[in-house]
Amino acid sequence: MSSNTATPNPNTSRGRSYRPRRGGGGLARGRGHARPYPNMQESPLDAVHVHPVAGTRGIATSTTVAAATAARPAAIPTAAVLPEETRSASPTTNNRHFSERRFADAPISNESKAGLKHEFMSDVQAATLDLAMQGNDLLVQAKTGTGKTIAFLLPSIERLARTPRTNRISMLVLAPTRELALQIEKEAAMLLAHHRFKVQHAIGGTNQSSEAKRILHTPCDILIATPGRLTDHLRTTTLKDKLAGLRIIVYDEADRLLDQGFSRELDAILSFLPPRETRQALLFSATVSNEIKKIAAGALRPGYSFVSTLLDDEVNTHEHVEQTYMITSQENFVQCAIDVLKQDLLAHLSPTSSTSKCMVFFPTARQVAFAAEVLQQIDGLPPILEIHSRRSQPARIKAAEQFKKASSAILLSSDVAARGVDFPGVTLVLQVGLPANAEQYVHRLGRTARAGASGRGILVLSPEEQWFLRHSEIAELGLKPSTLPPIRTSVSQALAKVSPETKAQTYRAFLGYYNSHTKNLRMSKEKLVQWANDYAVGGLGWPAADGPPGIDPRTLGKMGLRGVKGIKEERMIPTGDNPRGGGAPRDGDARNGSRGGKGGAR
């Protein structure tokens, strides 16, 4: 039976069909639909009929379930105003995702009700609350910014509250980035204000020994963790014993966990945990690809329920965003980015100010840092902010908050901010340089045109990178060619002021990243090195007379570039910033580019 064919539901005469998303990730239709699967081999994309139920009646039925989202309240009362957060507990910027179901009417404790700051549930909260409180394993597809955090925290806390408290960790939440982990912890603390439970985090960027002592020797009922750091603790401390009584595990932004290259860590973590038959698992993802289904097969128990709260116009939202591409040499990338940003400023100019709000993505963290140094010297641009794995955690949180609140700003990022954080009002997503893969391109693009707002995406590639446009999943998106903007600003003086060390680090990261793409670039090692050397001189302002920046032989060995013509070997003393020496980046820059950012989450 084809998955594009609707089949009458035996429980209702009203049938709707799912169809596979183009490119293999997600569902094409549905709002708040849930359906238990008899076994884990049955794919959510194979489901062909569901039971849409209007209102709140029938939410907890046996074989088919629908969210209470058919009718919307005429006006959403502002019961309380939350402090500014990077991701709100309920959708404050997207009222289309509120349901008609009230927290006050839900079968939850008064302690939880006292910690909630909204009157109405979002649709994902309404669709999953009863299922999760009954102990079902869930695979949930929902957009970022629609209240997913409370959707898994609330029913989990309610389940914990109905059993005796232990001195062990009862709930584990896995998040792909430090920022998202801290956001979840903040929302959990809000919800736990009147409960007896305590929440803690385990993330990179902190002292591991101190963190382990805090988690192991102070109360911790709920642990929010990034997979890399959690794996470190499991292998070096007695944390496994404290997780022996785990009752609930949550995978938040599961597709992003895979993007960050955490597949091995996820498998390792499961090996340290109690058998899945003894615990509940909740998996939340914006897309449902084959990779996500594999994770679900290993983490969820047979008979798990699938829930999707995507609205019809949110399916494949990237297909509704204006997408163009520009072709120019790597040497002109920063110049081109500045001119595009100035165009966006003019396009959103009002009598008193501009509402231009742009996110600019580069392949590596070092390129982000380099671009930030250059752009901060250019007159006429709004505030320049940067988020990447080489920034301290407080600096990253501060930048995210500033960008969220700003009416006009530019946020530079590698991939830390590509998913999981909801920034309102983004007018342009500018991707400068080759994305690691098609899915990364789409995730980045998803930062704009959110909650019904307009937006556009521009991809800047070099002639050598044009093969990416022929990738099947990119070709079907229909990116249109665009002419390069006129050069309005000279960057030569700004380049001259960037430190030699920043330029050298950017060169090494560039070489490491593109070294993993030589097959698609159709470049030999020698041609790649020459290309990188030309980029150093023309794009970074490195003095040609000095020869290329040096790279430590150990790093060259790891990249398979020792002895290649044009390479300058230079033994370097390891520093605290880079214990591996030679400028080999910690965030994946010098390894496979598709895994960039993983180290930053540790």
Secondary structure, 3 states (H helix, E strand, C coil): CCCCCCCCCCCCCCCCCCCECCCCECECCCCCEEEECCCCCCCHHHCCCCCCCCCCCCCCCCCCEECCCCCCCCCCCCCCCCCCCCCCCCCCCCHHHEEEEEHHHCCCCHHHHHHCCCCEEEHHHHHHHHHHHCCCCEEEECCCCCCHHHHHHHHHHHHHHCCCCCCCCCEEEECCCHHHHHHHHHHHHHHCCCCCCCEEEECCCCCHHHHHHHHHHCCCCEEEECHHHHHHHHHHCCHHHHCCCCCEEEECCHHHHHHCCCHHHHHHHHHHCCCHHHCEEEEEECCCEHHHHHHHHHHCCCCCEEEECCCHHHCCHHHHCEEEEEECCHHHHHHHHHHHHHHHHHHCECCCCECCEEEEECCCHHHHHHHHHHHCCCCCCCCEEEECCCCCHHHHHHHHHHHHHCCCEEEEECCCCCCCCCCCCCCEEEEECCCCCHHHHHHHHCCCCCCCCCCEEEEEECHHHHHHHHCHHHHCCCCEECCCCCCCCCCHHHHHHCCHHHHHHHHHHHHHHHHCCHHHHCCCHHHHHHHHHHHHHHCCCCCHHHCCCCECHHHHHHHCCCCCCCCCECCCCCCCCCCCCCCCCCCCCCCCHHHCCHHHHC
